[in-house]
Amino acid sequence: MRIRSLALTTELGLANTRGTVTDHGDYLVVETPDDPGYYYGNLMVFPAAPQVGEVAYWTRRFHIHLPHVQHVTFWWDGLTGDVGAEAELLAAGFTIERALVMTAEAVARHDSPLPVRELAESEITDALGWALADRHDEAYRQFLQRRAAWQRTLVARGLGRFWGAFDGSALVASLGLVELGTIGRYQDVETLPGYRGRGIASSLLHAAARAATVERVVVIAEKADLYERAGFRIVERTASACKYPPGVSARSSRSRL
């Protein structure tokens, strides 16, 4: 299946570093074997948004391919964020997730009030993600731990580099940049609340881009402000849908794009 979207192109590139992407002709199946509870690591990808009358069919197909997962996630190709059968998806229990796709050929320099440096492989942990999480159950802790382990393998394989800002010995902000051919995809741009609005994230964006060997960098975000100040522009809008397991809050379970 041919993909046009920069969001999905980079997302599938990331998926291939950890799991499998299987092309079934008119759809793709993405699987992350080491984490069946990763909502956006086990999903189906379509060439366009599902249309009226298709949601039940694709849900059945999902369970055929991924019978061991408790959620259902659909992501579809496109550049404008079209949702298609939105009412049908909502009626079936899905949450619609929308995001901005932003890119830059050069990231504006911004000096940080705190020291910024590249993280060693051993410094990539789940600590910052756990501190920022709005759910603290064991399942989410394990998700973060498995994600950190995967990120350490990216560093070990020379595919990714991670950067952090420190207040003394404490890591207060971090991000990663994974090189996928000529494109660099940012991962997990995170800053503790008390350190936001001080240019720390912008300085991390610049440090990672300056050290990369790619032609442009890409980030998927819910809000544009931080990235526009750093020189990014919106080039696409993307939409997806997830039917989360019973009792799980959608907001607290968003994939860490």
C-alpha positions as CSV (number, residue, x, y, z in Angstrom):
1,M,0.0,0.0,0.0
2,R,1.4,3.4,-1.0
3,I,1.5,6.0,1.8
4,R,1.4,9.7,1.1
5,S,1.3,11.1,4.6
6,L,4.5,12.2,6.3
7,A,2.9,11.3,9.6
8,L,2.3,7.7,8.6
9,T,5.5,7.4,6.6
10,T,7.6,8.2,9.7
11,E,5.3,6.3,12.1
12,L,5.7,3.1,10.0
13,G,9.4,3.7,9.8
14,L,9.5,3.8,13.6
15,A,7.2,0.7,13.8
16,N,9.7,-1.3,11.7
17,T,12.5,-0.7,14.2
18,R,10.5,-2.4,16.9
19,G,7.8,-4.7,15.4
20,T,6.3,-5.6,12.1
21,V,4.4,-3.9,9.3
22,T,2.5,-6.3,7.0
23,D,1.1,-5.1,3.7
24,H,-2.2,-6.8,2.9
25,G,-2.7,-4.8,-0.3
26,D,-5.5,-2.5,0.7
27,Y,-4.5,-2.1,4.3
28,L,-1.5,-2.6,6.6
29,V,-1.3,-4.4,9.9
30,V,1.2,-3.0,12.5
31,E,2.2,-5.2,15.4
32,T,4.5,-4.6,18.4
33,P,4.9,-8.1,19.8
34,D,6.7,-7.1,23.0
35,D,3.8,-4.8,24.0
36,P,0.2,-5.9,22.9
37,G,-1.1,-3.1,25.1
38,Y,0.5,-0.4,23.1
39,Y,-2.5,1.2,21.5
40,Y,-0.7,2.9,18.6
41,G,1.8,0.1,18.2
42,N,-0.8,-2.5,17.3
43,L,-3.2,-1.1,14.7
44,M,-4.5,-1.2,11.1
45,V,-3.7,1.4,8.6
46,F,-6.0,2.3,5.7
47,P,-5.5,4.3,2.5
48,A,-8.4,6.6,3.5
49,A,-10.7,7.2,6.4
50,P,-13.3,4.5,6.9
51,Q,-16.6,5.3,5.3
52,V,-20.2,4.7,6.5
53,G,-20.9,1.0,6.8
54,E,-17.3,0.0,7.1
55,V,-16.5,0.3,10.8
56,A,-17.9,-3.0,11.9
57,Y,-16.2,-4.8,9.0
58,W,-12.8,-3.4,9.8
59,T,-13.2,-4.0,13.5
60,R,-13.8,-7.7,12.7
61,R,-10.7,-7.7,10.5
62,F,-8.7,-6.1,13.3
63,H,-9.6,-8.9,15.7
64,I,-8.7,-11.6,13.1
65,H,-5.2,-10.1,12.7
66,L,-4.6,-9.0,16.3
67,P,-6.7,-11.3,18.4
68,H,-4.5,-10.9,21.5
69,V,-5.0,-7.2,22.0
70,Q,-7.9,-5.6,23.9
71,H,-8.1,-2.4,22.0
72,V,-8.9,-1.5,18.3
73,T,-6.9,1.3,16.6
74,F,-7.3,2.6,13.0
75,W,-5.1,5.1,11.4
76,W,-5.6,6.2,7.8
77,D,-3.6,8.0,5.2
78,G,-4.4,11.5,4.2
79,L,-3.2,15.1,4.5
80,T,-6.2,17.1,5.8
81,G,-7.3,15.2,8.9
82,D,-10.5,13.9,7.2
83,V,-12.4,11.5,9.6
84,G,-14.9,9.9,7.2
85,A,-17.6,8.0,9.2
86,E,-17.0,10.0,12.4
87,A,-20.5,9.4,13.8
88,E,-20.3,5.7,13.1
89,L,-16.9,5.5,14.8
90,L,-18.1,7.4,17.8
91,A,-21.2,5.3,18.1
92,A,-19.0,2.1,18.1
93,G,-17.0,3.4,21.0
94,F,-14.0,4.9,19.3
95,T,-12.2,8.1,20.3
96,I,-11.1,10.3,17.4
97,E,-7.5,11.5,17.8
98,R,-6.4,14.5,15.8
99,A,-2.9,15.9,15.4
100,L,-0.8,18.4,13.5
101,V,2.2,17.3,11.4
102,M,4.9,19.9,11.4
103,T,8.3,20.1,9.7
104,A,11.3,22.3,9.4
105,E,14.5,22.3,7.3
106,A,16.3,24.3,10.0
107,V,15.3,24.7,13.7
108,A,15.8,28.1,15.2
109,R,18.6,28.4,17.8
110,H,17.4,29.1,21.4
111,D,19.7,29.3,24.4
112,S,18.6,27.3,27.4
113,P,18.8,28.6,30.9
114,L,19.9,25.1,31.9
115,P,22.6,22.8,30.6
116,V,21.6,20.7,27.6
117,R,23.5,17.6,26.4
118,E,23.1,14.3,24.6
119,L,21.9,11.5,26.9
120,A,23.9,8.3,27.2
121,E,22.1,5.1,26.5
122,S,21.9,4.3,30.2
123,E,20.2,7.6,30.9
124,I,17.2,6.8,28.8
125,T,14.6,5.7,31.4
126,D,10.9,6.0,32.0
127,A,11.4,8.5,34.9
128,L,10.3,11.7,33.1
129,G,7.4,10.0,31.4
130,W,6.2,8.6,34.7
131,A,6.5,12.0,36.4
132,L,4.3,13.6,33.7
133,A,1.8,10.8,33.4
134,D,-1.8,11.3,34.5
135,R,-2.2,7.6,35.2
136,H,0.1,5.6,37.5
137,D,-1.1,2.0,37.2
138,E,1.3,-0.9,36.8
139,A,0.2,-1.5,33.1
140,Y,1.2,2.0,32.2
141,R,4.5,1.7,34.1
142,Q,5.3,-1.4,32.1
143,F,4.4,0.4,28.9
144,L,6.8,3.2,29.7
145,Q,9.6,0.8,30.7
146,R,9.2,-1.2,27.5
147,R,9.2,2.0,25.5
148,A,12.4,3.2,27.2
149,A,14.1,-0.2,26.5
150,W,13.2,0.2,22.8
151,Q,14.6,3.7,22.7
152,R,17.9,2.5,24.2
153,T,18.1,-0.1,21.4
154,L,17.6,2.8,18.9
155,V,20.7,4.5,20.4
156,A,22.7,1.2,20.4
157,R,21.8,0.6,16.7
158,G,22.8,4.2,15.7
159,L,19.2,5.1,14.7
160,G,18.3,7.6,17.3
161,R,19.8,10.1,19.7
162,F,18.2,11.6,22.9
163,W,18.9,14.9,24.5
164,G,18.1,16.3,27.9
165,A,18.2,19.4,30.0
166,F,19.3,19.2,33.6
167,D,18.8,21.2,36.8
168,G,21.7,20.0,38.8
169,S,21.7,16.3,38.4
170,A,17.9,16.1,37.8
171,L,16.6,15.5,34.2
172,V,13.8,18.0,33.7
173,A,13.2,17.9,30.0
174,S,14.1,15.5,27.1
175,L,13.4,14.4,23.6
176,G,14.6,12.0,21.0
177,L,15.3,12.3,17.3
178,V,15.2,9.1,15.1
179,E,16.7,9.3,11.7
180,L,14.6,7.6,9.0
181,G,16.5,8.1,5.8
182,T,16.5,11.8,5.0
183,I,13.8,12.6,7.6
184,G,14.3,12.9,11.3
185,R,11.3,12.2,13.5
186,Y,11.1,13.7,17.0
187,Q,10.0,11.5,19.9
188,D,8.6,12.2,23.4
189,V,9.2,16.0,23.7
190,E,8.7,16.3,27.5
191,T,9.3,19.1,30.0
192,L,8.3,19.1,33.7
193,P,5.6,21.7,34.4
194,G,7.8,23.9,36.5
195,Y,10.3,24.3,33.7
196,R,8.0,25.2,30.8
197,G,7.9,28.5,29.1
198,R,11.7,29.1,29.6
199,G,13.0,28.0,26.2
200,I,14.2,24.7,27.3
201,A,12.2,22.5,24.9
202,S,13.2,24.9,22.0
203,S,16.9,24.5,22.9
204,L,16.5,20.7,22.9
205,L,14.8,20.8,19.5
206,H,17.7,22.8,18.1
207,A,20.4,20.7,19.7
208,A,18.9,17.5,18.2
209,A,18.4,18.9,14.8
210,R,21.9,20.5,14.6
211,A,23.5,17.1,15.4
212,A,21.3,15.1,12.9
213,T,22.3,14.3,9.3
214,V,18.8,14.6,7.8
215,E,17.3,17.0,5.3
216,R,14.4,17.9,7.5
217,V,12.8,17.1,10.8
218,V,9.2,16.2,11.6
219,V,7.1,16.3,14.8
220,I,3.5,15.3,15.4
221,A,1.9,17.5,18.0
222,E,-1.5,18.5,19.4
223,K,-0.5,22.2,19.6
224,A,1.6,24.3,17.2
225,D,2.9,27.2,19.4
226,L,6.1,25.8,20.7
227,Y,7.1,24.4,17.3
228,E,6.2,27.4,15.3
229,R,8.5,29.5,17.5
230,A,11.3,27.1,16.7
231,G,10.7,27.4,12.9
232,F,8.3,24.6,12.2
233,R,5.3,24.9,9.9
234,I,2.1,22.8,9.6
235,V,2.2,20.6,6.5
236,E,-0.5,18.1,7.3
237,R,-3.3,17.2,9.6
238,T,-3.7,13.6,10.6
239,A,-6.6,11.7,12.3
240,S,-7.0,8.2,13.8
241,A,-9.4,6.4,16.0
242,C,-8.9,4.1,19.0
243,K,-11.4,2.1,20.9
244,Y,-9.7,1.8,24.2
245,P,-10.3,-1.1,26.6
246,P,-13.2,-0.8,29.1
247,G,-12.4,1.4,32.0
248,V,-9.4,3.1,30.3
249,S,-9.4,6.9,29.9
250,A,-8.6,8.0,26.4
251,R,-6.9,11.1,27.5
252,S,-4.6,9.3,29.9
253,S,-3.8,6.6,27.3
254,R,-2.8,8.5,24.2
255,S,0.1,7.0,22.3
256,R,3.3,8.8,22.9
257,L,3.8,9.9,19.3
